[in-house]
Amino acid sequence: MVPSPHPSRRSSEEPSPTVSQTAPASPPAIRTLAAADAVDLHLHTVASDGFWRPAELVDYLADNGFTVGAVCDHDSQASVLEAIRQGERRGVTIVPGIEVTTRWDGRQWHLLVYGIRPDDERAEARPFLEMVETTDAAFREIARDARQRVEASGRPLPSLPAVLARTGTAMYPVHVLRAMIADKHVPRLKEAAELVNALGGKFTIDNPLDEVVEKAHLAGGICVIAHPGRPDLGPALTADVLEGILASVPLDGLEAHYRTYTDADIAFYRDLAATHGLLASTGSDSHALKTPVDPRAWQAIWAQDLLGRLGIEVKPREDGSPVWAPGMDPLVVPASTEK
């Protein structure tokens, strides 16, 4: 559980000592949304560890009234272009994204990068896209090595071809881990990853946070810390830690609305973002139906400034009510629920 607002947090009325180096003015609006239109800015597909095929994901969004979605696979943009094309057919605006695995101060942080297409041919985009390609190749090599180590330890993986057939992609570490579970060598992903480590392999890699942000900004991308309130990936982000990051890394935003958050968590991260002049994002982190959740209909106005930076205008509420207030989200996690 994320603690209630951190005691060192500044009031949103106080000036911020560190403001992110955001891009210039937003591009001309490509779409205009009503305040309550449904958006989900954190979705995964078979390109990483999800089960959604790109077109299936977009069809779900269209059939359920979503106006905007962002495909943000782990360290891959392999599904982005297909999703964009299907979105154009179905009337859903798909934001090109990626969830980059980064490292800062000895721990991993997941970074959502919005607004960079994988087919961008500009020289400014090349460093970021080359980093993504290099990381993708490294993950495939890690998967090959992990498979070899597991099988050499006397644990055959006859389920691996079926696992790969379900996704239709190259082999990545998550596929080896899932095959280990299917073949009953381990009960869960956690134990699968621990076994790979014990055998001398690894299942993940990361890039320095400052380098990723620098390359993303050069390409015109927007950099948002994913699920800062999830303690299972490391200690939840506090005000002090954010100030430490911002002292050297010009982040653009925080994922202030997330599937595991209580109203107190949302208030904390929205206030923290406002204090530092950062954008607020909204994301379910859906990997498939009920895995761990379906795509979620966040109100567009909750990510109004971020969407504006992406060229998507969001109209204010007609009744003059606040952008966000406790109780507005019917799916918010109850305060008593443990994470």
C-alpha positions in Angstrom: 0.0 0.0 0.0 1.3 3.4 -0.9 1.4 5.6 2.2 -0.8 8.7 2.5 0.8 11.9 1.1 4.4 11.9 1.9 5.3 14.4 4.8 7.9 16.1 2.7 5.6 16.8 -0.2 5.2 20.4 -1.1 1.8 22.1 -1.5 0.7 22.5 -5.1 0.8 26.3 -4.5 4.5 26.3 -3.7 7.0 26.8 -6.5 8.8 23.7 -7.8 12.6 23.6 -7.5 12.8 21.3 -10.5 10.5 21.5 -13.5 10.8 19.0 -16.3 12.3 20.1 -19.6 9.1 19.7 -21.7 8.8 20.1 -25.4 7.6 23.3 -27.0 3.9 24.1 -27.7 1.6 21.2 -28.4 1.0 20.3 -32.1 -2.3 21.2 -33.8 -5.2 19.2 -32.5 -5.8 16.0 -34.4 -8.9 15.1 -32.4 -11.1 16.8 -29.9 -12.5 14.9 -26.9 -15.2 15.5 -24.4 -14.0 15.6 -20.8 -15.4 12.2 -19.9 -14.4 10.4 -23.1 -12.8 7.0 -22.4 -9.0 6.7 -22.8 -6.4 4.2 -21.7 -2.8 5.1 -22.1 -1.0 1.9 -21.0 -1.8 -1.3 -22.9 0.2 -4.3 -23.8 0.1 -6.8 -26.7 1.8 -10.0 -27.8 4.8 -7.8 -28.8 5.9 -8.1 -25.1 4.2 -10.0 -22.3 0.6 -9.4 -23.3 -1.9 -11.6 -25.1 -3.8 -9.0 -27.1 -3.1 -9.1 -30.8 -2.9 -5.5 -32.0 -6.1 -5.6 -34.1 -8.0 -7.5 -31.4 -7.0 -4.9 -28.8 -8.2 -2.0 -31.0 -11.4 -3.8 -31.8 -12.1 -4.2 -28.1 -11.4 -0.5 -27.6 -13.7 0.5 -30.4 -16.5 -1.9 -29.4 -16.4 -0.5 -25.8 -16.5 3.2 -26.6 -12.8 4.2 -26.1 -11.6 7.1 -28.1 -7.9 6.9 -27.5 -5.5 4.1 -26.5 -1.7 3.9 -26.2 0.2 0.7 -27.1 3.1 0.5 -24.6 4.8 -2.8 -24.9 7.8 -3.6 -22.8 10.9 -2.5 -24.8 9.2 -3.1 -28.1 7.1 -1.2 -30.7 6.4 -4.2 -32.9 2.6 -3.8 -32.5 2.3 -0.1 -32.8 1.9 0.4 -36.6 -0.7 -2.4 -36.9 -2.6 -0.9 -34.0 -2.5 2.6 -35.5 -3.8 1.2 -38.9 -6.6 -0.7 -37.2 -7.4 2.4 -35.1 -7.8 4.4 -38.3 -10.3 1.8 -39.6 -12.2 1.7 -36.3 -12.2 5.3 -35.2 -9.9 4.9 -32.3 -6.8 7.2 -32.0 -3.8 5.0 -31.1 -0.9 6.8 -29.5 2.5 5.2 -30.4 4.2 4.3 -27.1 6.6 1.9 -25.4 7.4 1.0 -21.8 11.2 1.1 -21.5 12.9 -0.8 -18.8 15.4 1.7 -17.2 17.6 1.9 -14.2 18.3 4.8 -11.8 20.0 4.7 -8.4 20.3 0.9 -8.3 16.7 -0.1 -9.1 14.6 -0.5 -12.2 12.0 2.0 -13.2 9.5 1.5 -16.0 9.3 4.5 -18.3 6.3 5.1 -20.6 7.5 7.0 -23.7 4.7 8.5 -25.9 4.7 10.0 -29.3 7.5 8.3 -31.2 6.6 6.1 -34.1 8.8 3.1 -35.0 8.8 4.2 -38.7 10.0 7.7 -37.9 12.9 8.4 -40.4 14.0 11.7 -38.9 17.6 11.9 -37.8 16.4 13.0 -34.4 14.6 9.8 -33.8 17.4 7.5 -34.9 19.2 7.3 -31.5 16.0 6.3 -29.6 14.9 3.8 -32.3 18.3 2.2 -32.5 18.3 1.8 -28.7 15.0 0.0 -29.0 16.3 -2.3 -31.7 19.5 -3.0 -29.8 17.5 -3.8 -26.6 15.1 -6.0 -28.6 18.0 -8.1 -30.0 19.5 -8.4 -26.5 16.2 -9.7 -25.1 16.1 -12.3 -27.8 19.6 -13.4 -27.0 18.7 -13.6 -23.3 15.8 -15.8 -24.1 17.9 -18.1 -26.2 20.4 -18.4 -23.4 17.7 -18.9 -20.7 16.1 -21.7 -22.8 19.5 -23.4 -23.2 20.3 -23.2 -19.5 16.9 -24.5 -18.4 16.9 -27.5 -20.8 20.6 -28.3 -20.0 19.5 -28.5 -16.3 17.3 -31.5 -17.1 14.1 -29.5 -17.5 12.7 -29.9 -21.0 10.4 -27.3 -22.4 8.0 -29.2 -24.8 5.3 -26.5 -24.3 7.5 -23.7 -25.7 6.4 -24.1 -29.4 2.7 -23.7 -28.3 3.6 -20.7 -26.2 5.2 -19.1 -29.1 2.4 -20.0 -31.5 -0.1 -18.2 -29.2 1.8 -14.9 -29.6 3.2 -15.3 -33.2 6.4 -13.4 -32.3 10.1 -14.1 -31.8 11.1 -15.8 -28.6 11.5 -13.5 -25.6 12.4 -14.3 -22.0 8.7 -14.2 -20.9 8.0 -17.1 -23.3 10.6 -19.2 -21.7 9.3 -18.4 -18.3 5.7 -19.3 -19.3 6.9 -22.6 -20.8 8.6 -23.4 -17.6 5.3 -22.9 -15.8 3.3 -24.9 -18.4 5.8 -27.8 -18.1 5.4 -27.7 -14.3 9.0 -26.9 -13.5 7.8 -23.9 -11.4 4.4 -22.6 -10.2 4.6 -18.9 -11.2 6.6 -16.3 -13.1 8.5 -15.2 -10.0 9.9 -18.7 -9.4 10.6 -19.1 -13.1 12.7 -16.0 -13.1 14.5 -17.0 -9.9 15.4 -20.4 -11.4 16.8 -18.7 -14.5 18.9 -16.5 -12.3 20.0 -19.5 -10.2 21.2 -21.3 -13.4 23.4 -18.3 -14.3 21.1 -16.6 -16.8 18.9 -13.6 -16.6 15.4 -12.6 -17.8 15.7 -8.8 -18.1 18.0 -5.9 -19.0 17.7 -2.2 -18.6 19.0 1.1 -19.9 20.1 4.1 -17.9 17.1 6.4 -17.2 18.9 9.6 -18.1 20.1 8.2 -21.5 16.6 6.9 -22.4 15.0 10.3 -21.5 17.7 12.2 -23.5 17.2 10.1 -26.6 13.4 10.1 -26.3 13.3 13.9 -25.9 15.6 14.3 -29.0 13.0 12.3 -30.9 10.1 14.4 -29.5 8.9 11.8 -27.1 7.2 12.4 -23.8 8.6 10.5 -20.8 6.3 9.4 -17.9 7.2 7.2 -15.0 4.9 4.1 -15.1 2.9 3.0 -12.0 5.0 4.9 -9.5 2.9 3.7 -6.7 3.5 -0.1 -7.3 5.7 -1.2 -4.4 6.0 -4.8 -5.8 8.5 -3.5 -8.4 10.6 -1.7 -5.7 9.7 0.9 -3.2 6.9 3.2 -4.3 8.0 6.6 -5.6 8.1 9.2 -2.9 8.4 13.0 -3.1 12.1 12.8 -2.0 13.0 10.1 -4.6 11.2 12.1 -7.3 13.2 15.2 -6.4 16.4 13.2 -6.6 15.5 11.9 -10.1 14.5 15.4 -11.3 17.8 16.8 -10.2 19.5 15.1 -13.1 16.7 13.6 -15.3 14.1 15.9 -16.9 11.0 13.6 -16.7 7.7 14.8 -18.2 5.1 13.1 -16.1 3.8 10.4 -13.7 1.2 7.8 -14.2 -1.1 9.3 -11.6 -4.1 7.0 -12.3 -3.4 3.3 -12.3 -5.5 0.1 -11.7 -4.1 -0.6 -8.2 -4.5 3.0 -6.8 -6.8 4.2 -4.1 -8.2 7.8 -4.2 -5.5 8.7 -1.7 -2.8 7.4 -4.1 -4.3 9.3 -7.1 -4.4 12.5 -5.0 -0.8 12.0 -3.9 0.6 11.4 -7.4 -1.6 14.1 -9.0 -0.4 16.6 -6.4 3.2 15.4 -6.8 3.0 15.9 -10.5 1.5 19.4 -10.1 4.1 20.4 -7.6 6.8 19.7 -10.1 5.1 20.9 -13.3 4.7 17.3 -14.5 1.9 15.7 -16.7 -0.5 13.2 -15.3 -1.2 10.0 -17.2 -3.9 7.2 -16.9 -3.3 3.5 -17.5 -4.8 0.1 -16.8 -1.7 -1.9 -17.8 -4.0 -4.4 -19.4 -2.3 -7.4 -21.0 -5.5 -9.2 -22.0 -9.1 -9.6 -20.9 -8.9 -10.0 -17.1 -5.1 -10.1 -17.3 -4.7 -8.5 -14.9 -7.6 -6.3 -15.9 -9.6 -5.2 -18.9 -8.7 -1.9 -20.6 -10.1 0.8 -18.3 -12.2 3.8 -19.3 -10.3 6.6 -17.7 -11.8 10.1 -18.3 -9.8 12.0 -20.9 -9.7 15.1 -18.8 -7.7 13.3 -16.1 -4.8 13.2 -18.7 -5.8 16.5 -20.4 -2.3 18.1 -20.5 -0.6 14.9 -21.7 -3.2 14.4 -24.4 -2.7 18.0 -25.4 1.0 17.5 -25.9 0.1 14.6 -28.2 -2.2 16.8 -30.3 -5.5 15.6 -28.7 -7.6 18.5 -27.3 -9.8 17.7 -24.3 -12.7 20.1 -23.6 -13.3 21.3 -20.1 -16.2 19.9 -18.1 -19.4 21.7 -19.0 -20.7 21.8 -15.5 -17.6 23.4 -14.1 -16.8 20.6 -11.7 -13.1 19.8 -10.8 -10.9 17.9 -13.2 -10.6 15.1 -10.7 -11.8 14.6 -7.2 -12.1 11.6 -4.8 -15.1 9.5 -5.7 -15.2 10.3 -9.4 -13.8 6.9 -10.5 -16.2 4.0 -9.7 -13.5 1.4 -10.2 -11.0 2.9 -7.8 -9.5 0.5 -5.3 -11.1 0.9 -1.9 -8.8 2.5 0.7 -8.9 -0.6 2.9 -7.6 -2.9 0.1 -4.0 -4.1 0.5 -1.9 -4.1 -2.7 
